[in-house]
Amino acid sequence: MYETRRVQHRIVSGFINIVADSHYLPAFWAHPELGGPFPGLVLIHEWWGLTAHMRTQVRRFAELGFYVVAPDLFDGQTAQNADQGLALQRQLGEAGPPRVGAALRALETHHRCNGKMAVIGWQLGGELAFHAAMHRTDLKAVIAFYARPDDYLVMMPADETPILAFYGEHDPTASPKMIERLRAALAQSPGKGQVIVYPGATTGFFNDDLPTYNAQAAADAWAKMLDFLHQHLEVDISSKGGA
């Protein structure tokens, strides 16, 4: 998707292996061919796995001047339905945060990354994004889509990482009561944060591979994500910035 009002970089993309403790973690990354250093983004996929949709998001962000990596939490496996997705999520268990940490280390130590880091996650990935916000001090921003915040609400009032959270009005995991609790927790936090709820949308509204895709909500969320990253990573991604 061409962004007429923003810098467009020629990019390199492909599958890589990240060194994670005593093994290699498969991942997909993309980055501008020239220039830098650039801010780093770790994208965390849904329970569908590292699908073509997720790889497209990696490329989209790279075209706008980010160094981006999406760790493959499921080691090449993808889900074709919700039951398979739930099984893969359960199979992952507690391995998610260490894998996200390995992806962050790979970017932070890269010579073309400027050390300004953010994490963006969807559903399962959104929960891992919340976890990263609560347990790390090196993140400039965290963005979570349709993620359960329950395990982190008690910790959020002390959290210093700015958080942007997206939900659909009809998300079965996001009751109005839960949304208000999340807003209240973020309002108390030093990092503050924002919760955006899209009328008529539900879980998966950002994913154009799913029947729940909502083009209007997805476009608005994309624009708000870029503004949020621009603010907190202090990067000029407007067309006036040049590259």
C-alpha positions, 0 to 999 in steps of 0.5 A, spaced: 500 500 500 503 506 497 502 512 503 502 518 499 503 523 505 509 519 508 516 517 506 517 510 501 523 506 502 525 501 498 526 495 502 529 488 503 525 482 506 526 475 508 526 469 512 531 469 518 534 465 524 535 469 530 539 466 536 535 465 542 539 462 548 541 455 545 537 455 539 535 459 533 528 462 532 525 463 525 523 470 524 521 474 518 524 481 517 524 487 513 528 493 513 530 499 508 535 498 503 539 504 505 540 509 510 539 509 517 539 508 523 532 506 524 527 505 530 526 498 531 519 494 531 517 487 533 511 485 530 507 479 534 502 475 530 496 472 532 494 465 533 494 464 526 501 464 526 506 468 521 502 468 515 502 472 509 498 477 512 503 478 518 509 478 513 505 484 509 505 488 515 512 487 516 514 490 509 509 496 510 512 498 516 519 497 513 517 501 507 516 507 512 523 507 515 523 502 520 527 496 522 522 490 523 522 483 525 516 478 526 518 472 530 515 465 528 512 463 535 510 457 532 516 454 528 513 454 521 506 452 523 500 456 522 492 455 524 486 454 519 481 455 524 480 457 531 481 450 534 488 449 531 490 456 533 488 455 540 492 449 540 498 452 537 497 458 543 497 452 548 503 449 545 507 455 545 505 456 553 510 460 557 515 460 551 512 467 548 516 472 552 523 469 551 522 469 544 519 476 543 525 478 548 530 475 543 527 479 537 528 485 541 535 483 542 536 482 535 534 489 533 537 493 539 544 490 537 543 491 530 548 497 527 542 500 523 537 500 528 537 506 533 535 503 539 528 506 539 524 500 540 516 498 540 512 492 540 506 491 536 501 485 537 495 482 535 490 478 539 495 473 542 501 477 540 497 483 543 497 479 550 505 478 549 505 486 547 502 487 554 507 483 557 513 486 554 510 493 556 509 491 564 516 487 564 521 491 560 524 498 561 527 499 554 520 500 550 518 507 547 511 504 545 507 498 545 501 497 541 496 491 542 490 489 538 484 485 541 488 483 547 486 480 554 489 485 559 486 482 565 493 479 567 496 486 567 491 491 570 494 490 577 501 492 574 499 498 569 498 503 574 506 503 575 507 502 568 511 507 564 511 505 557 506 508 553 500 503 550 495 504 545 490 499 545 485 497 539 478 493 540 472 492 536 465 494 539 463 487 538 469 483 541 467 477 545 473 478 550 472 486 551 466 487 555 465 495 556 466 493 563 473 491 561 474 496 557 473 501 562 478 498 567 483 498 562 482 505 561 482 507 568 489 503 569 492 506 563 490 513 566 493 512 572 500 510 569 506 514 568 506 512 561 499 514 560 495 510 554 489 510 550 484 505 548 480 506 542 474 502 540 471 501 533 463 501 533 461 495 529 467 491 529 470 485 532 476 481 533 480 480 527 478 487 524 485 489 522 486 482 518 484 482 511 484 475 511 479 474 515 471 475 515 471 479 521 476 484 517 473 491 517 476 496 512 474 502 515 476 501 522 483 498 519 485 504 515 483 508 521 487 504 526 493 504 521 493 511 521 493 512 529 498 507 529 503 511 525 502 517 529 503 514 535 510 511 533 511 518 530 510 521 537 514 516 541 519 514 537 521 521 535 521 519 528 519 523 522 515 519 517 512 524 513 513 525 506 517 532 508 522 528 512 525 525 505 529 519 504 
